[in-house]
Amino acid sequence: MRNRKIISDKMYGRLVQEGGYQILNSLKNGPVKISQLKANVPLYGDAFDFVLSQLMMNGLVRRFERDGEDYVEISEMGRNLPYQGYEAYQGYGYHGCGHHHHHGHWW
């Protein structure tokens, strides 16, 4: 049972890490309609909803309504959060490859 939890935690962690990077990268130039974001990010259905909700719960992305459409944008915290520079490991938080430290911003 413990091994299943470890695998599950790693799977969801990787989904949020990789999917979060994709979403944040898509938002780097400003607010985007959620419908447009869904069409451009390679996450589908519940996976997209799960990752976007994780980003919102962690304060990295904020949702708002304009002209009857739902939009999302990177929050102030999301714009100022450092990340590791290796693309395969990019995600929010301090994830990365051991001793290789490349700090930057999402935009």
C-alpha positions as CSV (number, residue, x, y, z in Angstrom):
1,M,0.0,0.0,0.0
2,R,2.9,2.4,0.8
3,N,4.4,1.9,-2.7
4,R,1.1,2.8,-4.3
5,K,1.0,6.1,-2.4
6,I,4.6,6.9,-3.4
7,I,3.8,6.2,-7.1
8,S,0.6,8.2,-6.8
9,D,2.4,11.2,-5.2
10,K,5.1,11.1,-7.9
11,M,2.6,10.8,-10.7
12,Y,0.5,13.8,-9.5
13,G,3.6,15.8,-8.6
14,R,5.0,15.3,-12.1
15,L,1.6,16.2,-13.6
16,V,1.4,19.4,-11.7
17,Q,5.0,20.2,-12.3
18,E,5.0,19.7,-16.0
19,G,1.5,20.9,-16.6
20,G,2.0,23.9,-14.4
21,Y,5.1,24.9,-16.4
22,Q,3.0,24.6,-19.6
23,I,0.2,26.7,-18.3
24,L,2.5,29.4,-16.8
25,N,4.6,29.5,-19.9
26,S,1.3,30.1,-21.9
27,L,0.4,33.0,-19.6
28,K,3.8,34.8,-19.7
29,N,2.6,37.4,-22.2
30,G,-0.5,38.3,-20.2
31,P,-4.1,37.2,-19.5
32,V,-5.6,34.4,-21.6
33,K,-9.1,33.1,-22.0
34,I,-9.5,29.8,-20.3
35,S,-11.0,28.3,-23.4
36,Q,-8.0,29.4,-25.4
37,L,-5.6,28.1,-22.8
38,K,-7.3,24.7,-22.9
39,A,-6.9,24.6,-26.7
40,N,-3.1,25.4,-26.5
41,V,-1.9,23.5,-23.5
42,P,-1.3,19.7,-23.9
43,L,-3.4,18.8,-20.9
44,Y,-6.9,17.5,-21.4
45,G,-10.1,17.2,-19.3
46,D,-9.7,16.6,-15.7
47,A,-5.9,16.9,-15.9
48,F,-6.1,20.5,-17.1
49,D,-8.7,21.3,-14.4
50,F,-6.6,19.7,-11.7
51,V,-3.4,21.5,-12.7
52,L,-5.0,24.9,-13.1
53,S,-6.8,24.5,-9.7
54,Q,-3.5,23.7,-8.1
55,L,-1.9,26.8,-9.5
56,M,-4.8,28.9,-8.3
57,M,-4.8,27.3,-4.8
58,N,-1.1,28.0,-4.5
59,G,-1.5,31.6,-5.5
60,L,0.5,31.5,-8.7
61,V,-2.5,32.1,-11.1
62,R,-5.6,34.2,-10.7
63,R,-8.9,33.8,-12.5
64,F,-11.2,36.7,-13.4
65,E,-14.1,37.5,-15.7
66,R,-14.1,40.1,-18.5
67,D,-17.0,40.6,-20.9
68,G,-18.6,37.3,-19.8
69,E,-15.5,35.3,-20.5
70,D,-13.3,33.6,-17.9
71,Y,-9.6,34.6,-18.1
72,V,-6.5,33.6,-16.1
73,E,-3.2,35.4,-15.6
74,I,-0.1,34.9,-13.6
75,S,-0.4,36.5,-10.2
76,E,2.2,38.8,-8.7
77,M,3.5,35.9,-6.6
78,G,3.7,33.7,-9.7
79,R,5.7,36.4,-11.6
80,N,8.3,36.6,-8.8
81,L,8.7,32.9,-8.0
82,P,12.1,31.5,-9.0
83,Y,12.4,28.1,-10.6
84,Q,15.1,25.6,-11.8
85,G,16.2,26.1,-15.3
86,Y,16.2,22.6,-16.7
87,E,13.1,22.3,-18.8
88,A,12.3,18.7,-17.9
89,Y,12.2,19.7,-14.3
90,Q,10.7,23.1,-14.4
91,G,7.7,23.6,-12.2
92,Y,6.8,25.9,-9.4
93,G,8.7,25.6,-6.2
94,Y,12.2,24.4,-5.8
95,H,12.3,21.4,-8.0
96,G,15.2,20.5,-10.1
97,C,18.4,18.5,-10.7
98,G,20.6,18.3,-7.7
99,H,23.4,20.8,-7.7
100,H,22.5,22.6,-11.0
101,H,20.9,25.9,-10.0
102,H,19.5,28.2,-12.7
103,H,17.1,30.8,-11.3
104,G,14.8,32.8,-13.5
105,H,11.3,34.0,-13.8
106,W,8.2,32.6,-15.6
107,W,8.2,35.3,-18.2
